[in-house]
Amino acid sequence: MPGVVERSHRFAQPGCWTQFQNQLWLCVYKAKYAKLIKLVDNTSLSFLQLANPSNSLIIEMSLRNCLQTLLYTSWLEKTNQHKVIIAGDIKIDIRESSHVIYWAVLNKSAEFQPGFLMTELIIEPSHTIIVKYILDKLIQRPMCEPLLNDGVSLLHLAIIVGHMYEKLDESVDLITNYAINNPENVNFICPWTGKSSLDLTLERELGFRSRQLYAMGCRAEKMIDEEKGLAVKVLKVRMPSEESGDAVEGMVKYNKVLENWKNNEEEFIQNMKMNIVGNDNGDDELESSIIKIVYEWIEEKLHELQDKMPCKTKLDISGSVSEETKIRPLDEIDFVIKCRLDIDLQVSDENSTSDWMCNNTLEASPAQKELAKIDSKQPFQHLANVILKDDHPELGDKGDVLTPERFSIFMDDIIWQALNEFELPAILKVPEGKNFLEQTKSGFFMNLEYVLNGGKQELTLDLVTVLILSRENYQKVLKVMPKFDKNKLKFLQNNSLLSCSDGIIVKNDKWRMSFSNGEKKVINLNRDLYRTMKYLNKCSEHHIDIPTYYLKEIFCSFIVHQGINSLPLVRPTLALSMAELVTYCDTELITSPFYCTKQGSKLEKNCSALFRRFREEFAQEFEFLSYLSLPLTPQCGAGLACLAFPDVKWPSKSSL
């Protein structure tokens, strides 16, 4: 099978392509991120490119060659080989003529320099974002070419630079995307270092990723002893997969639901509520029974092992079922094991500020970067360490730092011992071809099924362990939170929205704060609005797919913003409340209010798409919101009517 470079050379490269590649390499080498994006996007969307799609091979080849050349120049510069002699007996200074290296690598690959050898794959911090951008471009296509021309794996580069790529409107997991598109091509050995994919994740202590790659067939070449720890327990790991479905059907259904809402809001609300688990439609008794049976079964099994626990634990239902916002069918239930361990927090503001007078840099601090992420904001890992206040043989001695890895290994072992598919309640079974228990980034995942209306309904159970934080420890974290917002904390306290059952969980091998109980209290302030967001997302399934935690973060951020600014939490119509939430997302940063910070992220791209269609359908609601911000006059708003609730006589501005 011909490689990308070989196939791209089948097409003539006019002078403009030579110029493009020179400009491309300059952007990469000089770490000009914004210019690189603009150059690639403009070239990809140009008329010549659209007229001849085969030219995309040249763009892909150029990006691949940039990665390979960057690895070589980074190695040469780190080893102080600034002036080198390349093939053809040409002497160059890399700092002045790096483009010559680019073309030499394009033509001769690793033989661009006689006897070239490197023992490490080096990517400087300034190039990290550049490499992530290129990798994202290259691995989007299913069954993409997994190797550069010298045999270096794209997967290895994703592990080395850090697999999370933060775009302006999206968080991309490069390892997951690669595994989805190339599930059969993960076990590589680097031609330069001799390290395997598993060696790289083990080196970086990426526990879940190591277990995932091991389950996919990867084996260590260097870290043999560390690999043995993965083989001790035959534990299935949840594999990344891409759900398939009819996008057109989702689009049509979403448009129809919006149209029905616009014509009759009362009927829309009634239909929406009939799709909530627990509401009476004939299935509510079965749903309640399933939830009760599953809860009692897990609780009983965990109770049998309570003596092995280092602290008292309590099992609770969490997530959408607990919030009464689960959209039918009942296909998932979230559970949390709450652990009350005697701990203290050792906090530091070293990673929370970017004061140029202290740090001599204008770059955002690690905690600030976390808060600016769209997906999985995790500032806690940069702000605090967990300290044991008592001796626990399983976890450490008094005064020791409790690492997320040690805590999760211990709790995972307890859960693994407690749950057994051969002891399932009679009403539940494991679906054919699926594993009963799988490990995820933050806990365990159970695959079950039950009979519903004569057919089989799959049911997944998420089980996460939460280490409860005392109010005192929570306050410690807030003291070092970047751009602390005292108004948010005051609102949460005054309205009893903080929960004594929230704490920290382990996700992606890092501590992360969890606010599921507090979020439930916020949701109760306007539950129908949050239900509506989830219902619209469900209706648009496979057309627009949004993870629930994006919607929850948006909703909680919006509600607390309304409360702080003395704005109504519930408007006269649901459509008007929704329009106000969408408007908020256009102008404000999004973040969990429980972090009590003014920092946050932009709106995720799929959320933007969902809201954009709502804005098109409910233009008059947005007009009315504009009216609310204008000085009130007797004539103001006289002609406005809510199409979702056409018979409403709009109240005065003061009452809103």
N, C-alpha and C positions, 0 to 999 in steps of 0.2 A: 504493500500500500504506500503510494508516494506521500512524502511529508508535505507540510504546508509550504515550505520554501520551494521545493521542487515543483509543486502545482502552481505556485504563484509565478514562477519563471516562464510558464507556458504563455503568459500574457505579456505582451510588449509593455515595457515601462517607459512612458514618455518622459520628457524632461520635467514635467510637473510632478511626477512621482519621485524623481530624484530630489527635487526641492522639498517635497513633502517629507521624505524620510530624513533629510538633513534637519529640517525644522523640528520634526518629531523627536529625534535624538537629542537635539539641543534642549528641548523642554524637559526631557527625562533626565539628562545629565545635570542640568542646572536646577533641577527640582522645581520647575515652574508648573505647579499643579493646575492652576486656573487656565493658563495658556494651553496646556496639554489637552484639557477637556474641550476647550473651544476648538482647537485644531482638529481633533479627532471627530468631534460632532459635526463641524462644518464640512469636513471632507466626506464623512459618511453620508451626509444629506445633500451633497452637491448634485447638480443636474447630471454630470458625467457619471458619478457613482450610481445614481438611481437608474440611469440609462443602461449601465453595464454592471449588473450586480456581481459579476465575477471579479470585479476589482476589489471586493471585500476581502478576497484572499491576500491581496497585496497589503491591505491595512493590517490584517491579522499577522501576516509574515513580518511586517515591520515592527509590530508590538512585541512579538516573540523575540525578534533579534535585538530589540532594545533591552529586554530583560537579560538576555544572554550576555550582551556587551556590558551591561551595568554590573553584572556579577564579576566579569573579568577586570574592568577598570577599578572597581572597588577593592578587589584583591591586590591589584598592582599598586594602588595608592597606599593601601594599609601597610604593605610590605616595602614602602618607599621606593618603588620602581616607577618613578615618574617619567624617566626617559628610557624608552625601550626600542628594540629593533624588531620589526615585524616581518612577515613573509615578504620576499622581494628585496630583502636587505634595506628596508626603509627605516630610518631612524626618526622617531617622533617624540615630542613632549606631550604626554597625555593631557596635561592641563591646558595646552594651547590647541591641540589637534585631535581631540578625542573622536571626532567624526571619522577620522581615518581608521581608527580601531573599529568603529561601527561597520564600515564597508568591508574591512578585512574579515571580520567575523561573519558577515553575510556571505562572503564568497568562500571562506575556508573553515568556518565554524571554530572548533577548539584549536585548529592548526594555524590560526592567524599569526601565531608567534612560534617559531621552532622551539620545541621542548617546553612549551608552556605547561605549568603544573600549579594547581592550588589545592589546599587541604581544608578549606573552609568556605562555606557560602556566606558572603558578607553583604549585608544591606544596611547602609548607614541610616540613622534615624531620619535624616532629611529626605530620604528616598522612600520611606515606608509607605506613605500615602500614595506615592506614584505607583509603586509596585502593586498595592492593593487595587488601585484603579484599573491597571492593565489586566491583572488576574480576573477581576470581575468581568471585564470585557471578553476574556478568552474562555472562561468556563461556563458561560451562559448557555452555550449550544450543547444539546445532548450528544454524548459520545464524542466530545471534542478531543483533539489530539492532546494526550496527557503530558507529553515530554517536549522540552526544547531540543534543538538539533544536537546538542552534546549529551543528551540523556538526562538532564536535570528535570525533575518532576515539578509540575505546577502545584501539586498538592504539597510538596515539601516547601515551596516558597510561601504558600499560604500559612503553613505552620510557623515558619521562621518569622514572618513579618507580623503575625498576630491575625487571627482569622476573622475578626470583626471589622468590617469596612463601613465607616459612617458616612453616608451620603447626606446631602442637605435634607432630603425628605424620606430617607429609608436607611435602615440598618441591615447590612448584608452579611450573612454568615458564609464566608467563602468555603470553609470545609464542608458544611452541610450542602451547599449548592453543588460543590464538586462531586460529593458522594451521591447525590440525587442523579446527576447527569452521567456519572461514570462509576457505577457501583461495582463493576468488575475490575476496575483499574485503580487500586489503592496501595498495593504492596510493591513499592519501588525501593531500589537501592541506589543511592547517589553515586555517580561514577567518580566523583572527586573525594568525597569523605568516607564512602563505604557505609554510611548510615542508612537505615531503613526508615520508612514512614513512622513506624512504631518507636524507633529509637528517638526520633525528634520530639514526639509528644511526651515520651517518658522523661527526656531531658528537661523539658519545660514544665514538668509536673502537671500536665493536662490529664487529670485522672479519668474523667468521663470520655474524653476523646481517645485516650489510650485504650480503654475498655471497648469503645466502639470500633476502633480500627482492628483490635485483636479479634473481635467477633466477626469482622469482615475478612479475616484471613491474614492480616499483617503479622509479621514476626520480627523480633529484634535480631540485629546482627552484632550490636555492641553491648546493649544493656540486657544481657541474658538473665541476670539475677532479678532485675526489676520485672522482667516479663513473667517470671515464675509466680509472682504475686497475683498476676491477672489470671493465671491458670489454676489457682488453688480452688476456686469456686466456679462451677459451671453456671455462670449467670448470664442470661440473655440481656442484650443491650438494645434499646429501641433504635431501629435503623431509620435514617432520614428517608422520606418518600414524598412524592408529589401527588397530591390528590387530583384525580381527573374528573371532569364533569362537563356539562353543556353550558358554555359561557353565554350563548345566545338565549337559552332558556332562562338563565339567571337575569339577563338584561331585560327580557320581556316581562318577567314576573315583577321585577323591581319597578319598572315603569308603570305597570298596571296597578300595583299597590299604591304608588304615589298619586296616581290619577284618582283612585277610589278615596284616598285620604282627602284629597283636595275637594272632592265632590261632597263628602259626608264624613266629617271627623268623628262623630259619635259612633257610626258604624265601623269605622277603621279601628277605633279604640276597642270596641267590643270584639272584633275579629282578632286583634292583636292579643288581647287578654285570653281568648280561647286557645291560643297557641302557647300559653305559658304552662309549664309543668305544675300540676297541683290544682289548676282551675278545672271546674266541672265540665267534662266533655265525654264522660263515659270511661275514660282511661285513668282518671285521677286516683281511684281506689287501688288499682294495680301499681301505679307509680309510687304511691305512698307506701305500699307494701314492699316493693322492691327496695326502696330507700331504707326502710326500717330493718329489713332482713339483712341487707349488706352491712349496715352500721353495726347491728348487734353481733354479726359474725366476726367482723374485724375487731371489735371491742373485746369480745370474748377471747380471741386468740392472742391479742396483745396483753390482756390481763394475766394470762397464764405465764407470761415471761416478765411480769412486773418486778420480780425479785432480782432479775439480772440488770435492771435499769439503774443508772446512777442517780436517778431522781424520779419524782412522781410525774406521771404522764397522764394526759387526758386526750381522748379521741373526739374530734368535732367534725361535723359536716361544714364544708366551706364552699366558696365560689358561688356560682349562679343558683344552685339548688337552695343553699342557705339564704341567698339574697331574694329568693322568689322571683328570679328573672330568667330562669332556664327556658329556652325556646324548645318546644317539642320537636322530635321525640326525646324521651329520656335516654340519651346515649352516652352520658358521662356524669360522674359524680366526683367531686373533689373532697378529699379528707385531709385533715391536718392532725399530726400528733404533737400536742403541745407539751414541751419539756420545761419544767421549772427547776433549773440548775442554778446553784448559788455561784454567780459570776460577777465580775466587775469589768469595767471597760477602761482601757488605757487610751486616751484620746490625744491627738496631736493635730495642730493646724499647719504642719509642715507641707502637706500636700493639698491644702484647701485654698490657699491664696496665691495670687500671682503679682504681689506688690513689687513693682520694679525696684523700689528702694531697698527691699530686703533680698530679692532674688536676682536682681539685675536682669530681668527678662520680662517681655510683654506677652510671652506665651501663656496660654491658659494652664492652670494647675491641673493635676490628674483628677481631682474631685470635680473641678469645673467642667472638664472634658466629659466626665461621666454624666453629669447633669444635662449636658447639651446633646446627649445621645437620644435617638428616637426609641431605640429598643433596649430594654433591660438596663435602666439607669442603676448603677451600683456604686454610689459614692462611699458607702460604709467601709469598704476594703481599704480606702485611702485615708480614712479618718480615725480608725480605732482598731485596737487589738482586744481579743476576749481573754480575760485572765481568770483562772480558776481560784476560788476563794477557799476551797477545801480539797483534800486529797481524794482522787478517784482513780483507782488502779487501772480502769479501762481507758481513762482520758488523760491522766497526768497528775502531778503533784500540786499542792497549794502554791500559787504564785506562777505556775507555768502558763504559757500562752496556749490557749486551746485553738488549734488550727482547724479550719473548715474540713480539711481532708480527714483528720483524726476523728472528728465528731461524726461525719457522714459515714465513715467506714464502720464505726461502732454501731450506729443506729441502723444502717443498712443490714448489718449482720443480724440484728434483733428481728427486723421485719422479715428477712429471708427465712429465719427459723420459724416465725409465727405463722406465716401464710403458706398453705399447701393446697394445691388444686384438687387433691383427692378428698379434701374435707369441705368442699364447697356445699352451700345450702342446695337442696334438691331443685329449687326453682332456677338455679343458675348453672350454666355450662361454659366450657372454654370453646370458642369457635374453632371449627376444623381448620388446620393449617396455621394456627396462631399460637404464640407462646402465652402461657398463663401469666407469668410475671416478667416484666422487662424493666431495666434500669433506664432512667431518663437523666437529664441535666440537673434535676432538682429533687429526685426521689424515685418512686416506683410507679409503674403503670401496669394495671391488670386488664387483660382482655377477656371479657365475658359476653354472654348472650342470654336472652330470655325470650319467652314466647309472647308475642303481642298480636292480637287479632288474627291468630292462626299462622302467623309468620314469625321469623326469627329477627329479633332486634338486638343488634350489637350494643354492648355497654362497656365503657372503659372507666376504670377507677384510677384516679390520681391520688397518690399518697405521699405527702410531704411532711417533713419534720420541722417544727418551729421551735427555736430556742427563745423563750420569753424574755423580753427586756423589761426591767423595772422602769418606772417613770423617771427615777433618778438617772439611770443609765441612758434613757432616751434623751433627757435634757442635756446630758454630757455631749452627745453627738451633735445636737443642735447648736451648741456653743461654738463648734468649729466648722459648722456648715457654711460653705461659701455664700455670700450675699444673703445672710440670714434675714428672714422677713418676720418681724415680731407680730405684725398684724394677722398673719395666717395662724400663728400659734395661739394668739389671743382668741381668735374666732373659734378655733378647734376646742380650746379649753372652755370658753363661755357657753358653748353649745353641746358640751359633753360628747364630742366626736372622737376623742382619743380613747383607745381601748387598752386595758391592762393585760390583754391576751395576745397582743401583737409582739413581734420580735424580729429575729433574723433567721434566715434559711440559708442552706448551701445550694448555690446554683453556679454551674460552670466552674466548680472547684473554688468558688469565692463566697465569702459572706455577703448576703444581700438582705436589706431590711424588707420586711413584709408587713403590710397594713390591711390585711383582708378584713379584720373585724371593724377597724375604723372606717374602711371604705363602705362596708355594709351600712353603717350608720349614716354616711353621707348619701348613699343611694336612697335611703328611706325618706330623704327630704324632697325628692321628686322621682319616685320609683318609675312612674309611667314614662317619663322622658328617657330614662336609661333603658327601660324595656323597649321603647320605640327604636332607639339606636341599634339594639341587638336584633330586633325583629327585621328592620330594614337590611341589616347586614346578612341575615339568614335568607331573606327573600332574594338577595342579589348573589347568592352563593355561586361560585365558579366564574362569575362575571367580575365581581368585586369581593375579594376575601380579606377580611380584617381580623387579626387576632383579637380576642376579647379584651386583653389587657390594654390595648391601645384605646379602645372605646371607654374603658373604665377610667383610665388616667385622664382622658379628655373631660369626661363627665365630672369627676371629682374636682379637677382643676377649675372647671367652669362654675360649679355650685359654690365653692369656697370663695371664688372671685366675686360672685354675686353678693354673697353674705358680707364680705369685707367692705364692699362698696354700697351697702344698704340698698341693694337692688332686689326686686322680687325673685324668689326661688322658683315660683310657679306663676306663669302668666295665664290670662283668661282662657287661652286656647293652647293645645299641645303644639300646634303648628308654630305659634308665635314663640313659644319656649324653645322649640327646635331652631327656629331662625336666629334667635338670640345666641344660642350655643354656637351655631355655625359662624356667626359674625365675630364672636369671641375668638374662635380659632383663627380667624383671618388676621387678628391684630395682636394677639397675646402669645407668649411662650407657654408651652405645655409641660407641666411637671406634676408629680404627686404633691398635693398640698401638705402631706405629712412630712415632707422634707423641709417645709417651712423656709423656702428659698425663693429669691426672685429670678433665679436662673431656670432655664428649661430648654426645650427643643422646638423646632418647627413641626408643623403638622405632617404626619406620614402621608405618602402619596396616595394610597388606596382610600384613606379617610377623606382626602381632598376630593377624590373622584366621587365617593358616595355623597358628600355634602354638595358638590357642584351640581349634581342632578337635582337634588332637593331645592337648591336655590333657583334653578331654572323653572321648576314647577310652582314654587311658592313665592314668586316675585313680589306680590303685594304685601306679604308679611314683612319682607325686608324693607319695603317702602314705609310701612307703619313704624318699624323700629327707628327709621331715620326721623320720622315725625316726632317720636318720643324724645329725641335729642334736640329738637328745635324749641325756641321760645313759644309758649302756648298762646294762641290767639283764638277768638271765637270761631274763625273760619278754618283753622288748621285741621286738616285731616277729615274735612266734611265729606269728601267723596270716597274715602277708603272703606273697603269691605274685605273681610277675610273669606277667601274662597273655600277654605277648609271648614268654615263655620259661618256661612253666608247670612244667617239670620241674627247674628250677634249685634246688639247695639253697643258699640265700643264705649267703654267707660272713659271718664275724664283722665287726663294724663296724671293728675295727682294721685288717683286711685291705683295707678299702675306702678 
